[in-house]
Amino acid sequence: MLLGLTNAPRPFDWGSTTLIAHLEGRPEAPAPEAEVWFGDHPSDPADAVDGRSLDAHLGDAKLPYLLKILAATKSLSIQAHPTREQAIEGFAAERSLPEGAPHNYADDNHKPEMIVALSDEFVALCGLREVEATRRLLEGLGSAAQPLLERVTDDDSLAESVGWLLSGDAQDVVDAVIAALEGASSDEFDAEIANARRNAEQFPGDPGVVVGLLMNLMTLGPGEALFLRAGQLHAYQSGLGIEIMAASDNVMRGGLTPKHIDVSELMHVLERVSGPVALVEPTRVSDGVSEYPVPVDDFRLWRGVSSLDGVTIEPLLPAILLCTSGAIEVRGAEESIELKPGQAVFISGDESAITVVGEGDFFVAQPGA
């Protein structure tokens, strides 16, 4: 079965008025558009062309993954996600909370994720920077950063410094470091300081500005990808990308947001490992199709480039194929669907092979092996 899918962009204030709109061939939007979800997660299931939602079509069956178009012009909240075991425990514990009380857990699943850049630049803070490099950055900020520098001596103390900065006890240090950014310069960390200044302008006095200085700053080019495992601190900064994750909405926030921050729960899930984050190197599936391999069984992601001669694929089902450029036609055994950028098709049933015809780019989300 082939089932056409669409969805409305979610209007978070860190989104863009142009990135998703221009991808879909629309004029600039009147308000920021941040994410378009293609999946059956109850928070925002995709819309099928027959007027029903994808979760209604699936019934008791559930997709193990969630596919998104993501667009950012300002930082998302700094965040980390739980392991599956932590999510099961945390979701169960929060069932006794009164209605309206802040919750950390929307479900009982973990949330490993991957982002693939579509824009010329996709900027992300991801993972805690290696300790000695972080110490060099802090030393360059002078006496304002001295209290933080004294704390950061190894991986564990680097992670614990995140909790200290967010606790409220370090606000004087936060304010002093933010003030020091104005006159700071560094041959080694010029981009990191500039990014922190930008966050300080958009989130005045937010401890997340300084937490971000403890993290790796990476800029991806088109087609480059990052995988983020459970517990790994991250915050996308700007750009347009395709995101895929386990089907979960569990987020422990760590700054750069007006939303609820539970410092204790963040520190409970936070990974205490520093170092660079490697790009995901794609591997060949077939002519015109490559895979971004990940170490989880919730999802796999293919990227394809179609031609007029067509590309034939045999994804694991159920799959979602999303067009990101050009114009393509997705052909199954007995039916076909034409897609423009931002449109998708759900593939299920006994479709053993799919042919994609036309000149365009597409992604295929599917269950892990």
C-alpha positions in Angstrom: 0.0 0.0 0.0 1.1 3.5 -0.8 -0.5 6.3 1.3 0.3 10.0 0.7 1.3 12.0 3.8 1.5 15.6 4.7 1.6 17.6 8.0 1.5 21.2 9.1 4.7 22.8 10.4 4.9 23.1 14.2 5.3 26.8 15.2 8.1 26.8 17.7 9.7 30.2 18.1 13.2 28.9 17.2 12.0 28.0 13.7 12.3 29.8 10.4 9.8 31.8 8.3 11.7 30.7 5.1 13.5 27.4 5.3 10.6 25.0 5.3 8.4 27.3 3.3 11.0 27.6 0.5 11.7 23.8 0.6 7.9 23.3 0.0 7.8 26.0 -2.7 5.7 28.4 -0.6 6.3 32.2 0.1 7.7 33.2 3.4 5.5 32.2 6.3 4.0 34.8 8.6 5.4 33.1 11.7 8.3 30.7 12.5 8.0 27.1 11.3 10.2 24.7 13.2 9.3 21.0 12.5 7.2 18.9 10.2 6.5 15.4 11.7 6.1 12.3 9.6 5.1 9.5 11.9 2.3 8.2 14.1 3.5 9.7 17.4 0.3 10.9 19.3 1.8 14.4 19.8 1.5 15.2 16.1 0.6 12.3 13.8 1.0 12.8 10.0 -2.1 13.5 7.9 -3.0 11.0 5.2 -4.5 12.2 1.9 -7.8 10.5 2.7 -8.3 12.9 5.7 -7.4 10.4 8.4 -4.2 10.6 10.6 -1.5 8.0 10.2 -2.0 6.6 13.7 -5.7 6.0 12.9 -4.6 4.0 9.9 -2.1 1.9 11.9 -4.4 1.2 14.9 -2.6 -0.8 17.5 0.5 -1.1 15.3 3.1 1.5 16.1 6.1 2.8 14.2 9.4 2.5 16.0 10.7 5.7 14.4 9.7 9.4 13.8 10.9 11.3 10.8 11.0 15.2 10.7 12.0 18.2 8.7 13.7 20.5 11.1 14.4 24.2 10.6 16.1 26.5 13.1 17.2 30.2 13.1 17.9 30.3 16.9 19.1 27.7 19.3 16.8 24.8 20.3 17.0 24.1 24.1 20.1 22.3 25.2 18.9 18.8 25.9 19.6 15.2 26.5 17.4 12.1 26.2 17.1 9.0 28.4 18.0 5.4 27.8 15.1 3.0 27.4 15.5 1.8 31.0 15.5 5.4 32.3 12.5 6.3 30.2 10.5 3.3 31.5 11.4 4.1 35.1 10.8 7.9 34.7 7.5 7.6 32.9 6.1 5.2 35.5 7.3 7.4 38.4 5.6 10.5 36.9 2.1 8.8 36.6 1.5 9.8 40.2 2.1 13.5 39.5 -0.9 15.8 39.7 -2.5 17.0 36.5 -0.8 20.2 35.3 2.5 19.5 37.1 5.6 19.7 34.9 6.5 16.3 33.4 9.8 15.2 31.9 8.6 12.0 30.3 6.0 11.9 27.5 6.4 8.2 27.0 8.4 5.2 28.1 10.9 5.0 25.2 14.4 6.1 24.6 15.3 8.8 22.0 18.5 8.3 20.0 18.5 10.6 17.0 20.3 11.6 13.8 20.3 14.8 11.9 21.2 15.1 8.2 21.9 18.6 6.9 20.0 19.9 3.9 21.1 23.6 4.0 24.6 24.8 3.0 25.4 25.0 6.7 23.7 23.3 9.7 25.2 24.3 13.0 24.9 22.2 16.2 26.2 22.1 19.7 26.8 18.4 20.4 28.5 16.5 23.2 30.8 17.8 25.9 34.1 19.1 24.5 37.3 17.3 25.5 38.4 18.6 28.9 41.8 20.1 28.0 40.3 22.0 25.1 37.5 23.2 27.2 40.0 24.5 29.8 41.9 26.4 27.1 38.6 28.1 26.0 37.8 29.1 29.6 41.3 30.3 30.3 40.8 32.7 27.3 37.9 34.3 29.1 40.0 35.5 32.0 39.1 35.9 35.6 35.3 35.7 34.9 35.6 32.0 34.0 38.1 31.2 36.8 35.4 29.6 39.2 34.3 27.4 36.3 37.8 26.6 35.2 38.7 25.4 38.7 35.8 22.9 38.6 36.6 21.4 35.2 39.4 18.9 35.7 38.1 15.6 34.2 35.1 14.1 32.4 33.0 13.7 35.6 33.6 17.2 36.9 32.9 18.7 33.4 29.5 17.0 33.4 28.8 18.0 37.0 29.6 21.6 36.0 26.6 21.5 33.8 24.3 20.9 36.8 26.1 23.6 38.9 25.6 26.2 36.1 21.9 25.4 35.9 21.3 25.2 39.7 21.0 28.9 40.3 24.0 28.9 42.6 26.3 30.0 39.8 24.3 32.9 38.3 27.0 35.4 39.3 29.5 33.3 37.4 27.1 33.0 34.4 26.6 36.7 34.3 30.3 37.4 34.5 31.2 34.9 31.7 28.5 36.3 29.5 29.9 39.8 30.1 33.4 38.6 29.3 32.2 37.3 25.9 31.9 40.9 24.6 35.6 41.6 24.6 36.8 38.0 24.1 38.8 36.7 21.1 40.5 33.5 20.3 42.3 32.0 17.3 41.3 28.5 18.4 37.7 29.2 19.6 36.6 32.3 17.7 33.5 30.4 16.3 32.5 29.1 19.7 32.7 32.6 21.3 30.7 34.1 18.4 28.1 31.5 18.8 27.9 32.1 22.5 27.5 35.8 21.9 24.6 35.1 19.6 22.9 32.9 22.2 23.5 35.5 24.9 21.7 38.1 22.7 18.7 35.8 22.2 18.6 34.3 25.7 19.8 37.1 28.1 21.2 35.8 31.4 20.4 32.2 30.5 22.9 29.7 32.1 22.6 27.7 28.9 24.9 30.3 27.2 27.7 29.1 29.4 26.7 25.4 29.2 27.1 25.8 25.5 30.7 26.9 25.9 31.4 23.4 27.3 30.1 21.7 24.2 31.5 20.9 20.7 30.4 23.3 18.0 30.0 21.6 14.6 29.0 22.9 11.2 27.6 20.3 8.8 27.4 20.6 5.0 24.7 19.2 2.8 24.3 15.5 3.3 26.5 15.3 6.4 25.0 13.7 9.5 25.4 13.5 13.2 24.1 10.6 15.4 23.3 11.5 19.1 23.0 8.6 21.5 21.0 8.7 24.8 22.5 11.0 27.4 24.5 13.0 24.9 24.0 16.8 25.4 23.1 18.7 22.3 21.3 21.8 20.9 20.8 22.5 17.2 21.7 26.1 16.4 20.7 26.9 12.9 19.9 25.4 9.5 17.6 23.0 7.7 17.9 19.2 8.1 16.2 15.9 8.1 15.9 14.3 11.6 15.1 10.8 12.5 14.7 9.3 15.9 13.2 6.6 18.0 9.5 7.3 18.4 9.7 9.3 21.6 9.2 12.9 22.8 11.3 12.6 26.0 13.4 15.7 26.6 15.5 16.7 29.6 16.4 20.4 29.0 19.6 22.2 30.0 19.2 25.9 29.2 18.5 28.2 26.2 14.8 27.8 26.8 11.9 29.3 28.8 10.5 25.8 29.3 10.7 23.6 32.4 14.2 22.5 33.4 14.6 19.7 35.9 18.3 19.8 36.7 18.2 16.7 38.8 16.7 14.6 36.0 19.0 16.1 33.4 22.0 15.1 35.5 20.5 11.6 36.0 20.4 11.0 32.2 23.5 13.0 31.2 26.4 11.1 29.8 29.7 11.8 31.6 32.0 11.4 28.6 33.8 14.2 26.7 35.3 14.3 23.3 34.6 15.1 19.6 31.4 13.8 17.9 32.1 11.9 14.7 30.1 12.4 11.5 28.1 9.4 10.3 29.7 8.1 7.1 27.2 7.0 4.6 27.5 3.5 2.9 26.3 2.4 -0.5 23.0 0.5 -0.7 22.7 0.6 -4.5 23.1 3.0 -7.4 21.8 6.3 -6.3 21.0 5.2 -2.7 23.1 5.3 0.4 22.5 4.5 4.1 23.5 6.4 7.3 24.4 3.5 9.6 23.5 3.9 13.3 24.0 1.6 16.3 20.3 1.3 17.2 17.5 -1.0 16.0 14.7 1.6 16.1 15.4 3.1 12.7 17.5 3.2 9.6 17.7 6.0 7.1 18.5 6.0 3.3 19.2 8.9 1.1 18.4 8.6 -2.6 18.9 10.6 -5.8 16.4 9.7 -8.5 16.7 10.0 -12.2 14.4 9.8 -15.2 15.4 6.1 -15.6 14.3 5.4 -12.0 15.8 4.0 -8.9 14.4 0.7 -7.4 14.6 0.2 -3.6 13.6 -2.6 -1.3 13.2 -0.9 2.2 12.2 -2.7 5.3 8.5 -2.0 5.9 6.7 0.0 7.1 8.7 2.8 5.6 8.2 6.5 4.9 9.7 8.1 1.8 10.1 11.9 1.9 10.9 14.1 -1.1 13.3 16.9 -0.4 14.0 18.4 -3.9 12.8 18.2 -7.5 9.7 16.1 -8.4 9.4 12.4 -8.2 6.9 9.6 -8.7 6.9 6.7 -6.3 5.6 3.5 -7.9 4.5 0.4 -6.1 3.1 -2.9 -7.4 -0.3 -1.5 -8.4 -0.3 2.2 -7.6 1.9 5.3 -7.8 2.0 8.7 -6.0 3.7 11.9 -7.2 5.6 13.9 -4.6 7.0 17.4 -4.4 9.4 18.6 -1.7 8.0 18.3 1.7 5.5 15.6 0.7 5.9 11.9 1.8 4.4 8.5 1.2 3.8 5.7 3.7 4.8 2.3 2.3 3.4 -0.8 3.9 1.8 -4.2 3.2 3.3 -6.5 0.5 5.2 -3.8 -1.4 8.4 -5.8 -2.0 10.0 -3.3 -4.3 9.5 0.5 -4.9 10.6 2.4 -8.0 11.3 6.2 -7.7 11.2 8.0 -11.0 12.0 11.6 -11.8 14.8 14.0 -11.0 14.9 14.7 -7.2 16.3 13.8 -3.8 14.5 11.7 -1.2 15.0 10.1 2.2 13.6 6.7 3.3 12.9 6.1 7.0 12.4 2.5 8.0 12.7 0.2 11.0 16.2 -0.9 12.0 17.4 -4.3 10.9 
